[in-house]
Amino acid sequence: MKTPSKHSRVVLVPASLLAFFLSALCSTAAQAQDPQPASKRVAAASPPQQPAQPAPSLAANIDHQVSRIEKLMIEVADAMPEDKFNFTPESLKIPGSDYKGVLTFAGEVKHVAAGNYFIWSTVTGDKLAEGLFNDGSGPDNLKTKAEIIQFLKDSFALGHKAAATLTPENMLHSARGSTRISMATFVIAEAYNHYGQMVEYLRMNGIVPPASRAKSD
């Protein structure tokens, strides 16, 4: 029997290994056709990063809160008809109720405005005009709906002025026995309290509050 020479020997390559070499060859050819480096191809596929937005300042944050309650208060005050502006639940004589001596709707609006002036002036340093606060009742000479709503709007203008003066450095400075930041935010919370009462006054007169109309329509 004749032994095969080394030149006639055949080496069998496994099919799996052959497939691996073919795949690598195709990949190398594809990369050769793309002139961009791999790092640039990855960067091009990634969405651009948006720059981080700076956090709002203390003054901007408080001013935003003032704007929110300002909008609600002016809308709810304007929603009450002129002939109902002196409405009080006491007039309904609801059995078992005790509304004697509560503020009228107009009284609620004036009280909020007077409180705004009284408290925010401690932050701005403004001196209140004589009779403006009037023990929380506002000026006695304001009678019409237009006059009272204008008084309310003007009081919120002082709120924006107060917010603009606040900084991290001065927010804990003394203000009428408290701090400037406490006074600036307390009056906002107090306004929400009276806003809730005014909403009930509207409901008692069959009026849907403006903030609820989008949901009820």
Secondary structure per residue as TSV (DSSP state, phi and psi in degrees):
chain	resnum	aa	ss	phi	psi
A	1	M	-	360.0	135.0
A	2	K	-	-90.4	128.6
A	3	T	-	-81.0	130.2
A	4	P	-	-64.5	143.8
A	5	S	-	-75.6	165.5
A	6	K	G	-66.9	-21.7
A	7	H	G	-77.8	-19.3
A	8	S	G	-100.7	1.9
A	9	R	-	-73.6	137.4
A	10	V	-	-109.8	127.8
A	11	V	-	-102.7	122.2
A	12	L	-	-88.4	128.8
A	13	V	-	-100.1	127.0
A	14	P	-	-57.4	145.8
A	15	A	H	-62.4	-36.0
A	16	S	H	-65.9	-37.5
A	17	L	H	-70.4	-35.8
A	18	L	H	-64.5	-40.5
A	19	A	H	-64.1	-36.6
A	20	F	H	-63.2	-44.8
A	21	F	H	-65.2	-38.3
A	22	L	H	-66.1	-40.0
A	23	S	H	-64.4	-43.3
A	24	A	H	-64.0	-37.9
A	25	L	H	-65.1	-42.1
A	26	C	H	-64.8	-41.0
A	27	S	H	-63.6	-42.1
A	28	T	H	-64.4	-39.0
A	29	A	H	-65.8	-39.6
A	30	A	H	-66.2	-39.9
A	31	Q	H	-67.2	-33.8
A	32	A	H	-67.2	-31.5
A	33	Q	H	-76.5	-21.4
A	34	D	-	-97.0	109.5
A	35	P	-	-72.5	-15.3
A	36	Q	S	-75.9	139.3
A	37	P	-	-62.8	157.7
A	38	A	H	-60.0	-36.8
A	39	S	H	-63.1	-36.5
A	40	K	H	-73.0	-35.4
A	41	R	H	-64.0	-39.5
A	42	V	H	-66.5	-41.2
A	43	A	H	-64.8	-37.8
A	44	A	H	-67.7	-31.5
A	45	A	H	-78.0	-22.0
A	46	S	S	-82.7	139.1
A	47	P	-	-66.7	147.6
A	48	P	-	-65.2	140.8
A	49	Q	-	-81.1	130.7
A	50	Q	-	-81.0	136.8
A	51	P	-	-64.5	142.2
A	52	A	-	-65.3	134.9
A	53	Q	-	-79.3	136.3
A	54	P	-	-67.8	146.5
A	55	A	-	-66.8	143.3
A	56	P	-	-63.4	148.8
A	57	S	-	-71.0	166.1
A	58	L	H	-59.0	-45.0
A	59	A	H	-61.5	-42.7
A	60	A	H	-65.6	-38.1
A	61	N	H	-63.1	-47.7
A	62	I	H	-67.9	-38.2
A	63	D	H	-62.4	-36.4
A	64	H	H	-63.4	-41.0
A	65	Q	H	-65.2	-38.6
A	66	V	H	-62.4	-43.5
A	67	S	H	-63.0	-37.8
A	68	R	H	-64.4	-49.6
A	69	I	H	-72.7	-30.1
A	70	E	H	-59.8	-47.1
A	71	K	H	-61.4	-46.6
A	72	L	H	-62.3	-45.2
A	73	M	H	-66.0	-44.1
A	74	I	H	-67.1	-39.3
A	75	E	H	-66.0	-43.2
A	76	V	H	-70.5	-34.8
A	77	A	H	-67.4	-40.8
A	78	D	H	-70.9	-23.7
A	79	A	H	-71.6	-23.2
A	80	M	S	-81.6	125.3
A	81	P	-	-60.5	153.8
A	82	E	G	-56.9	-40.6
A	83	D	G	-74.1	-6.5
A	84	K	G	-109.8	5.4
A	85	F	T	-65.6	-24.7
A	86	N	T	-100.1	20.2
A	87	F	-	-64.7	143.1
A	88	T	-	-140.3	142.3
A	89	P	G	-58.9	-20.0
A	90	E	G	-58.1	-31.8
A	91	S	G	-69.4	-17.2
A	92	L	G	-78.8	-20.1
A	93	K	-	50.5	50.3
A	94	I	-	-71.4	124.6
A	95	P	T	-55.7	131.4
A	96	G	T	82.8	-2.8
A	97	S	-	-89.4	165.2
A	98	D	-	-140.7	78.7
A	99	Y	-	-104.2	13.4
A	100	K	T	-62.5	127.2
A	101	G	T	82.1	4.0
A	102	V	-	-73.1	161.0
A	103	L	-	-65.4	146.1
A	104	T	-	-73.4	172.4
A	105	F	H	-61.3	-45.6
A	106	A	H	-60.8	-37.8
A	107	G	H	-63.6	-36.2
A	108	E	H	-62.8	-46.5
A	109	V	H	-62.6	-46.5
A	110	K	H	-65.5	-36.7
A	111	H	H	-65.2	-42.7
A	112	V	H	-62.4	-46.3
A	113	A	H	-63.0	-43.6
A	114	A	H	-63.0	-41.2
A	115	G	H	-64.7	-38.8
A	116	N	H	-57.5	-49.1
A	117	Y	H	-61.2	-47.5
A	118	F	H	-62.6	-43.6
A	119	I	H	-85.4	-44.7
A	120	W	H	-67.2	-23.8
A	121	S	H	-67.0	-23.5
A	122	T	H	-71.3	-22.0
A	123	V	H	-87.3	-40.6
A	124	T	H	-84.2	-23.7
A	125	G	-	86.4	5.9
A	126	D	-	-69.8	145.8
A	127	K	-	-93.3	129.9
A	128	L	-	-73.8	143.0
A	129	A	-	-68.3	151.4
A	130	E	T	-58.6	129.5
A	131	G	T	79.8	1.3
A	132	L	S	-71.8	-46.0
A	133	F	S	-75.4	-49.8
A	134	N	G	53.4	50.2
A	135	D	G	58.4	33.3
A	136	G	G	87.0	2.8
A	137	S	T	-100.2	-10.5
A	138	G	-	77.8	171.6
A	139	P	-	-58.7	137.4
A	140	D	T	-70.0	-23.8
A	141	N	T	-81.0	-5.1
A	142	L	-	-85.4	114.2
A	143	K	-	-120.9	-40.5
A	144	T	S	-83.2	161.7
A	145	K	H	-59.8	-44.1
A	146	A	H	-62.2	-42.5
A	147	E	H	-64.3	-42.8
A	148	I	H	-69.7	-41.2
A	149	I	H	-66.8	-35.9
A	150	Q	H	-65.4	-37.8
A	151	F	H	-59.7	-41.5
A	152	L	H	-63.6	-47.0
A	153	K	H	-61.0	-43.1
A	154	D	H	-63.4	-34.4
A	155	S	H	-67.2	-34.3
A	156	F	H	-73.7	-25.7
A	157	A	H	-61.3	-37.5
A	158	L	H	-67.4	-32.2
A	159	G	H	-63.6	-41.7
A	160	H	H	-65.0	-37.8
A	161	K	H	-64.2	-41.8
A	162	A	H	-63.3	-45.0
A	163	A	H	-59.8	-38.9
A	164	A	H	-65.6	-20.7
A	165	T	T	-87.3	-9.6
A	166	L	-	-81.0	134.2
A	167	T	-	-137.8	160.8
A	168	P	T	-58.4	-26.5
A	169	E	T	-77.5	-33.4
A	170	N	T	-109.7	-1.2
A	171	M	T	-65.5	-22.9
A	172	L	T	-99.6	8.9
A	173	H	S	-66.6	153.3
A	174	S	E	-67.0	141.6
A	175	A	E	-149.7	102.9
A	176	R	T	48.2	54.3
A	177	G	T	80.6	-0.1
A	178	S	E	-132.1	-154.5
A	179	T	E	-114.5	161.6
A	180	R	H	-62.4	-41.1
A	181	I	H	-69.0	-35.8
A	182	S	H	-66.3	-42.9
A	183	M	H	-66.5	-40.6
A	184	A	H	-64.3	-35.1
A	185	T	H	-93.6	-27.4
A	186	F	H	-59.8	-43.2
A	187	V	H	-66.0	-27.8
A	188	I	H	-67.6	-46.4
A	189	A	H	-61.9	-39.6
A	190	E	H	-64.4	-38.0
A	191	A	H	-64.6	-37.6
A	192	Y	H	-62.8	-36.4
A	193	N	H	-58.1	-48.8
A	194	H	H	-74.4	-29.1
A	195	Y	H	-59.0	-43.0
A	196	G	H	-60.8	-39.0
A	197	Q	H	-67.2	-39.7
A	198	M	H	-66.9	-33.2
A	199	V	H	-60.9	-42.3
A	200	E	H	-65.3	-36.8
A	201	Y	H	-61.9	-41.0
A	202	L	H	-63.5	-45.5
A	203	R	H	-60.3	-39.1
A	204	M	H	-64.4	-17.9
A	205	N	T	-106.8	16.6
A	206	G	T	72.6	22.9
A	207	I	-	-109.7	125.9
A	208	V	-	-78.5	125.7
A	209	P	-	-58.4	142.9
A	210	P	H	-52.5	-39.0
A	211	A	H	-67.3	-17.6
A	212	S	H	-103.3	-5.6
A	213	R	H	-67.9	-36.3
A	214	A	H	-61.9	-33.1
A	215	K	H	-80.9	-29.8
A	216	S	H	-90.9	-22.0
A	217	D	-	-71.3	360.0
